[in-house]
Amino acid sequence: MARVALVTGGTRGIGAAISKALKAAGYKVAANYGGNDAAAEKFKGETDIPVYKWDVSSFEACSEGIKKVEAELGPIDVLINNAGITRDTAFHKMTLEQWSAVINTNLGSLFNMTRPIIEGMRARKFGRIINISSINGQKGQFGQVNYSAAKAGDIGFTKALALETAKAGITVNVICPGYINTEMVQAVPKDVLEKSILPLIPVGRLGEPEEIARTVVFLAADEAGAITGSTLSVNGGQYMA
């Protein structure tokens, strides 16, 4: 029987690539999304992957959404915590709302999504939890104190939970993408991209969403059971940790 995988933020960008790659690898995939109904319906039509709308910053919404996914597809074996937002500004101008929104969505969601699922994984003696952090959680970034703090927290969450769940057959790993060729990066002015960003990347190009997705599929496999608590950097050599 195919394993069930749930991807948060799974209908656009990196999340969409992850959802598609997991389906191609034989998983039954559920893609969560937060707000863009049109993009989600387009994704569903193109991929035949079921989509589920809820706010990952709400524990209650996550619990209810997970119940619906499991009722329709079965117990969740693989959880990809990918959903994230930005509210960039220099810290001395940052509002409490900008801080809280990013912390609650990018870090709080790991608790909100993982807590309702972890007991089932423990009972079945199998689970794969893969968190999507960022290069900026490793090195920091100007104007992203909130985002960098949350993404660094994702790494700490991963390491601690990996220790707690290793004997239960559950692995927990984190991927830190660098600059990836998504809509967000494509919106950067071409001259800024070519003069200020690409020169910092030793491989000389942006990463592709599919490269993150292949890393997820690798970590999600039954055969990856000895890999846990690891941080995988996929950033073209821009930051080596």
C-alpha positions as CSV (number, residue, x, y, z in Angstrom):
1,M,0.0,0.0,0.0
2,A,1.3,3.5,-0.9
3,R,2.5,5.7,1.9
4,V,0.6,8.9,2.5
5,A,2.5,12.2,2.4
6,L,1.2,15.6,3.4
7,V,2.9,18.8,2.1
8,T,2.1,22.2,3.6
9,G,2.3,25.1,1.2
10,G,2.1,22.3,-1.4
11,T,0.4,23.9,-4.4
12,R,3.0,26.6,-5.4
13,G,6.7,27.0,-5.8
14,I,8.9,24.6,-4.0
15,G,5.9,22.9,-2.3
16,A,4.3,22.1,-5.7
17,A,7.5,20.6,-6.9
18,I,7.7,18.5,-3.8
19,S,4.1,17.3,-4.1
20,K,4.6,16.3,-7.8
21,A,7.8,14.5,-7.0
22,L,6.3,12.5,-4.2
23,K,3.4,11.5,-6.3
24,A,5.7,10.4,-9.1
25,A,7.6,8.3,-6.5
26,G,4.4,6.4,-5.7
27,Y,3.1,8.3,-2.6
28,K,-0.5,9.2,-2.0
29,V,-0.1,13.0,-1.7
30,A,-2.2,15.7,0.0
31,A,-1.3,19.3,-0.7
32,N,-2.2,21.9,1.9
33,Y,-2.5,25.6,1.0
34,G,-3.3,28.8,2.9
35,G,-5.1,31.3,0.7
36,N,-4.7,31.2,-3.1
37,D,-7.7,29.3,-4.3
38,A,-7.1,29.9,-8.0
39,A,-3.6,28.5,-7.8
40,A,-4.7,25.6,-5.8
41,E,-7.5,24.6,-8.2
42,K,-5.1,25.0,-11.1
43,F,-2.6,22.8,-9.4
44,K,-5.3,20.2,-8.6
45,G,-6.5,20.1,-12.2
46,E,-3.0,19.7,-13.6
47,T,-1.8,17.0,-11.1
48,D,-4.9,15.3,-9.8
49,I,-3.4,15.8,-6.3
50,P,-6.1,16.6,-3.7
51,V,-5.8,20.0,-2.1
52,Y,-6.8,21.1,1.4
53,K,-7.1,24.7,2.7
54,W,-6.2,25.7,6.2
55,D,-4.0,28.1,8.1
56,V,-0.9,26.3,9.4
57,S,-0.4,29.1,12.1
58,S,-3.6,27.8,13.8
59,F,-3.3,24.6,15.9
60,E,-7.0,24.0,15.7
61,A,-7.1,24.4,11.9
62,C,-4.2,22.0,11.5
63,S,-5.8,19.4,13.7
64,E,-9.0,19.5,11.8
65,G,-7.3,19.6,8.4
66,I,-5.2,16.6,9.3
67,K,-8.3,14.6,10.4
68,K,-9.8,15.3,7.0
69,V,-6.7,14.2,5.1
70,E,-6.4,11.0,7.2
71,A,-10.1,10.2,6.8
72,E,-9.8,10.5,3.0
73,L,-6.3,9.1,2.3
74,G,-5.2,7.2,5.4
75,P,-2.7,7.8,8.2
76,I,0.1,10.2,7.4
77,D,3.5,8.6,7.0
78,V,5.4,11.5,5.6
79,L,5.0,15.1,6.7
80,I,6.7,18.0,4.8
81,N,6.6,21.2,6.7
82,N,7.1,23.6,3.8
83,A,4.6,26.5,4.3
84,G,6.2,29.9,5.0
85,I,5.7,33.6,4.6
86,T,7.9,36.7,4.7
87,R,7.2,40.1,6.2
88,D,10.6,41.8,5.5
89,T,11.7,45.0,7.1
90,A,14.6,46.3,9.2
91,F,14.2,45.3,12.9
92,H,13.9,48.9,14.2
93,K,10.9,49.3,11.9
94,M,9.3,45.8,12.5
95,T,5.9,45.7,14.0
96,L,4.7,43.0,16.5
97,E,2.3,41.8,13.7
98,Q,5.2,41.3,11.3
99,W,7.2,39.4,13.9
100,S,4.3,37.3,15.1
101,A,2.9,36.4,11.7
102,V,6.3,35.0,10.5
103,I,7.1,33.2,13.7
104,N,3.7,31.7,14.0
105,T,3.6,30.5,10.3
106,N,7.2,29.5,9.8
107,L,8.1,28.1,13.2
108,G,4.8,27.6,15.1
109,S,3.4,25.6,12.2
110,L,6.0,22.9,12.8
111,F,4.4,22.2,16.2
112,N,0.9,22.7,14.9
113,M,1.4,20.2,12.1
114,T,3.6,17.7,13.8
115,R,2.0,17.3,17.2
116,P,-1.3,15.9,15.9
117,I,0.6,13.4,13.6
118,I,3.4,12.3,15.8
119,E,1.5,9.9,18.1
120,G,0.2,7.9,15.1
121,M,3.7,7.7,13.7
122,R,5.0,6.4,17.0
123,A,2.3,3.8,17.2
124,R,3.0,2.5,13.7
125,K,6.8,2.7,14.3
126,F,7.4,4.7,11.1
127,G,7.5,8.3,10.1
128,R,9.4,10.8,8.0
129,I,9.3,14.5,9.0
130,I,11.1,16.8,6.6
131,N,11.2,20.5,7.5
132,I,12.0,23.2,4.9
133,S,14.2,25.9,6.5
134,S,16.4,28.4,4.6
135,I,20.0,29.5,4.0
136,N,18.9,32.6,5.9
137,G,18.2,30.5,9.0
138,Q,21.8,29.4,8.9
139,K,23.6,32.7,8.1
140,G,21.0,35.5,8.8
141,Q,19.9,38.1,6.4
142,F,19.4,41.9,6.5
143,G,15.8,42.8,6.9
144,Q,14.8,39.3,7.9
145,V,15.2,39.1,11.7
146,N,11.8,37.5,12.0
147,Y,12.3,35.1,9.1
148,S,15.9,34.2,10.0
149,A,14.8,33.6,13.7
150,A,12.0,31.3,12.6
151,K,14.1,29.4,10.1
152,A,16.9,28.9,12.6
153,G,14.2,27.6,15.0
154,D,13.2,25.1,12.4
155,I,16.7,23.6,12.6
156,G,16.7,23.4,16.4
157,F,13.2,21.8,16.3
158,T,14.5,19.2,13.8
159,K,17.5,18.2,15.9
160,A,15.7,17.9,19.2
161,L,12.7,16.0,17.8
162,A,15.1,13.7,15.9
163,L,16.6,12.6,19.2
164,E,13.2,12.0,20.7
165,T,11.8,9.9,17.9
166,A,14.8,7.9,16.6
167,K,13.9,4.7,18.5
168,A,10.3,4.9,17.3
169,G,11.3,4.6,13.7
170,I,10.7,8.2,12.9
171,T,13.3,10.4,11.1
172,V,13.3,14.2,11.3
173,N,15.5,16.2,8.9
174,V,15.7,19.7,7.6
175,I,16.5,21.1,4.2
176,C,17.9,24.6,3.8
177,P,17.4,26.0,0.3
178,G,19.3,28.9,-1.1
179,Y,18.1,31.1,-3.9
180,I,15.6,28.9,-5.8
181,N,14.0,29.8,-9.2
182,T,10.5,30.4,-7.9
183,E,8.0,33.2,-8.5
184,M,9.4,35.1,-5.6
185,V,12.9,35.2,-6.9
186,Q,11.8,35.8,-10.5
187,A,10.2,39.0,-9.2
188,V,13.6,40.3,-8.2
189,P,14.8,42.9,-10.8
190,K,17.1,41.3,-13.4
191,D,20.0,43.7,-12.7
192,V,19.8,43.0,-9.0
193,L,19.8,39.3,-9.6
194,E,22.7,39.4,-12.0
195,K,24.9,41.8,-10.1
196,S,24.1,41.2,-6.5
197,I,22.8,37.6,-6.1
198,L,24.3,35.3,-8.8
199,P,27.9,36.3,-8.1
200,L,27.5,35.0,-4.5
201,I,26.5,31.6,-5.7
202,P,29.6,29.5,-6.6
203,V,27.7,27.2,-9.1
204,G,26.7,30.4,-10.9
205,R,22.9,29.8,-11.1
206,L,19.7,29.6,-9.1
207,G,18.6,26.3,-7.7
208,E,15.5,24.7,-9.2
209,P,12.4,23.7,-7.2
210,E,12.8,20.1,-8.5
211,E,16.3,19.9,-6.9
212,I,14.7,20.5,-3.5
213,A,12.0,18.0,-4.3
214,R,14.5,15.3,-5.2
215,T,16.1,15.8,-1.8
216,V,12.8,15.4,-0.1
217,V,12.0,12.2,-2.0
218,F,15.5,10.9,-0.9
219,L,14.8,11.6,2.7
220,A,11.3,10.3,2.7
221,A,12.3,6.8,1.4
222,D,12.0,3.8,3.6
223,E,15.7,3.2,2.8
224,A,16.7,6.6,4.4
225,G,16.0,5.3,8.0
226,A,19.6,5.9,9.2
227,I,19.5,9.6,8.3
228,T,18.0,11.8,11.1
229,G,18.7,15.1,12.7
230,S,20.5,16.2,9.5
231,T,20.6,19.6,7.9
232,L,21.0,19.4,4.1
233,S,22.0,22.6,2.4
234,V,20.9,23.0,-1.2
235,N,22.3,26.5,-2.1
236,G,24.8,26.1,-4.9
237,G,27.7,26.5,-2.4
238,Q,26.7,30.0,-1.3
239,Y,26.9,29.0,2.4
240,M,28.7,26.0,3.6
241,A,27.8,24.8,7.1
